[in-house]
Amino acid sequence: MYFVAGATGNVGSQVVRKLSESGVGVKAQTRSSTGGKVAELQRLPGVEIVACDLMDKAGLAEALQGVKAVFLVCGNAKEQAQMEINVIDAAVAAGCTYLVENGTHAGYTNKDSPVEFGRHHWEIEEHLAKSAGAMKWTVLHANWFMSNHLGDIFGTLPNGAIVYPLKPEDKAQLVDPRDVGDIAAQMLLDSDPSKYHGLHLMISGPDVLTWSQIAALYTEELGRPIEMATCSEPEWVAAAIKGSGFEHWLAEAAAHNFKVIRDGGFLHTTSPQLLALAPPRRTMKEWIAEWAPRSPPPPAAQ
């Protein structure tokens, strides 16, 4: 039996799907027992929905009984460190043999990070290293997610632009969250996780793209001009709060990623161990082909 915390997210849901495909039993942790994403998971063979708050230590202790390995991912929140530490502690107490944690960008995961969730992840990873005991563990650090561009799809594309505090020539090696999920599932299923124990492993997609190239891919897919427009970081933060519902602290933290991009910090390649296991294959062109048609039409066409 396997346990996936954060099972309805972009990464967690793919871990559940891949584990289900392999024929093993999966406990999929969600905050609610209802909703469209939960219903999709319930239809998968071998999947049991576990509606449990990650702040509920007693509920986690019960949920993790009989579990062999754990995938841990949690959305960025003020309580994130405590929530993930609760899962780690419950996994150790239940005798789980392996845990894979979905970290954030390694470059700003430290005690004094200017990124609040970078500090959270530092606390989580410190606790994991000190408290795991006999449980093997690995932390994954993914590059810039393609799904970060859902703000394009449902925000700025109808107005013919993608808008970021970046220059058109700034670039990153983007990765599809589903590739991260594929890798995590393969690691959990590995008969000898000791070869990944204590490692911090990087994941990136197959392509390096500039923001102008991303705009060109949208243009190609939609058949109308899409431009790369530059805004200031305060403008992006304001738009993230108003348009995407970010809390102010999270918008400010997320905006730090643009400095990382400008400094070339999202250009690292996938760790060799993961390239040998399940190399990321999904491209931004494929992601755009999947998502761009879902964008609302331009205002004049409505």
N, C-alpha and C positions, 0 to 999 in steps of 0.2 A: 504494500500500500504506500502511496505517495501523497504528499500534502503540498498544495500550491496556495500560498498566501497572496492575495491580490489577484484572484483568478479571473476577474472580468476586465482587467486592463489589457493594453495592447500586447504586452509581453506575456503576462500571466496566462491569458486566454490561449495563446499559442502553445505554451508549455502544456496546458491541460489537453489540448487537441492532440499534440504529438504523443503524450503519454497514453492517451486513450487509444490512439491508433496502434500502439505497441502491444496492447492487450492487458495492461496492468490496471489495477484499481487506483482511483484518484479521489482524494478529498479536496474539493475546490472551495476555498474559503472566500466568502463574499460578505458584504455588510448587510445584505437583505436576501431573503429567499424568493423575492419576486423581481420581475423586470425582464426586458427583452434579452439582455446579455446572459442573465441567469438561465432563462429558458433555453437558449442555444446550448449552453453547457450541459443542462439536464438531459438533452437528447443524445449526448455522446455516450457510447458504451462504457460501462465501468466507472462512471463519474457520479460521485455523491456530493451534493451541495451542502456545505457547512456554513450556515449563517452565524457568524461570530464576529464580534468587535475585537480588534487586536489589542484593545486595552483591557479585555476581559481575561485575566490570567487563568481563572478557573475553567472558563470555556475552552481556552487554548489547551490546557492540560488534558482535558477530556478528548478534544479533537485529535490530538497528536498521539494518542494511545494506539499502538500497533503500526505506526508509520515507520517506514524504512528511511526515506529521504525527503528533503524539504526544498522547495524553491520559494524564496522570500523576495517579494517586491512590494513596495508600498508607495503610494502617491505622496508627493511632497506636502508635508503638513507640519504644523508647529509641534505636534506630538509624535512625529515620525520616529525619532530616536527611541522613545520609550516603547512604541508599538513594535518595532522590529526587535528590540531587546527582549520583549516579552515572548516573541516567537522563538528566538534563539534559546532562551532559558527553558521554555516548554519542550523544545526539541531535545535539548541535552537531558532533561529530566526523564523524558520518555524513552531514552536510549536510541534515538535516531543515529544512523551511522554517517550521514552526509547531508550537508546543507550548502546550497548555492544561493548567494545573495546578489541581487541586482544593484550594483553601486551606481554612482554618478561619475562625472568626469574626474579622473584621478588627479588632474592638475590643480583642482581647487578642493580636494578632499583633505582638509587638515584642520587642526584645532583653531587656528586664527584666520580661517578662510573669510574673504569678503562676501561669500555666497552662503546664506544661512543654511540651505540644505546640504551644502558641502561640509559644514560643521556637524550637522546631524549625522551624515554618513561617516565622518571621522569617529564620532562617538560610537556608532554601531559597530564599525570595523574593529575598533579597539576592544570593545566588549567581546566580540566574537573571538578574536585571537586569544584573549585571556581566559574566556569562560567555556570554550568548546570542549575541553577535556579530551575524551577519546573520539569525539565526533569530528570527522574530516569536514573541511569547508573550503570554499572558493568564492572570490568576489569577481564579478564581471563588470567591466567598465566599457560601456558602449559609446560610440561616436555620436555625432548629431543625428537625431532620429528624423527619418523622413516624415513621420507623423507630426513633427513640429510644424509642418507646412499645411496642416489642416486650417490654420488661420488664413492662408491664401485661399483655399477652396471655398470657405464659407464667409470670408471677410472681404478681401481686396480684389479678387479676380473679377467679379462683376464690373469693377471700375477699370479693368484693363491693366492692372499692375500687381506686382508683389512689392511690399514695402518693408524695408528693414534699415536699421542703423549700420549699414554696411556699404562698401563700394561694390560696383558690379563685378570687379575682378577678385573680390574676396572669395575664398573657396573652402570647402570642407569635403571630407570623405563620408558621405551620408550612409546610414544603415537603416534597413527596414526592421522595426521591432520584432517582426515575425522571425527574422533570421536569428535574433537574439534568443527568442523562445525555442527555436529549433536546436540551437547549441545547448541551451540549458537542459532541455529534455534529454538530449544524448548524454550529457554529463551525468545526470541523475540515474540513467539506465546503465551506465558503465559498470562492469563487474569489478573494476579496480579503481575507485575514485581516489585512492591514495596518491596517484600520479599527479593529481590536480590540487592536492592538499596544501593549504596555506598560500596559494598563488593568487595574484591579482592579474587578470587576463583581459586584454583589450579586444574589442570587436569593432570592425568597420565594414562598410559595404564595398562592392567591387569598383566603384567609380569615384574619382575626384571631380567635382563640378564647381564652377564659379556660379555666383548668383545670376549673372547674365545668361549663362547656359541653362540654368533652371528656368528662367523666364522664356527662353527659346523653346524649351520642351513644352511648356504650357501653350505657347503660340502654335506649335506644331499640332498638339493634341486638340486644341479648341478651334483652330482655323481662324483665329482673329488675333490681332497684335496684343501681346502682354509685355509690359515694360518692367524693368527693375528700377524702382524708385527708392531714393535714399531719404530717410527721416532721421531725426535726432533720437537719442535713447529716451529722453523724457517723453517724446511724442509716442514712441513705441510702448512705453510703460503705460501711458494714459489709454492707449488703444487696447492693450491687453486687459486692463481693468474694466473698461467700458464694454468692449466687444466680446471678450472671452470669459469675463467673470472672474479674472484672477484677483486674489487678495493683493493689497498693495505690496506687502513684504515679498510675496512670491513673484510678482511682476518685476520688482527691483532685482531680486536674486536671479531670475531667468535672464534678465537683460545683460548680466555679466557675461553670458555666453558669447555675446557679440564681440567683446574685447578678446575673448579666447579665439574666436574665428579670425579676427583681424590679425592676431599674433600667430596664426598657423597652428593653433592648438587642437584642431579637429582633423588633423591630417595623419594621425598615427594609424598604422596598419594592424590587422588582426594578428593576435599572438599565434606563433607556429603550432602550439598544441591544439588550438581551435581550428586552424586551417586544415590540420590533419583529420580532425573529428567531423566537422560539418561546416565547410567554408561558406560564408555568406554569398548568396547568388543574386538576390533580388536587386534590381536597378531602380534608380529614380525615374527613368523613362517608364518602366512598368508601373511604378507606384502612381505616377501622374496619369497614365492611361486608365488606371483603376478608379482614381478619385476625381480627376478634373471634370468628367461629365456630370458629377453630382453638384457642381457649383451652380448657384443661382444664375440666371441669365443677366446680361447687362440691363441697367435700368430702362433704356429705350426699347428693349425687346420684351419687357414685362407687360 
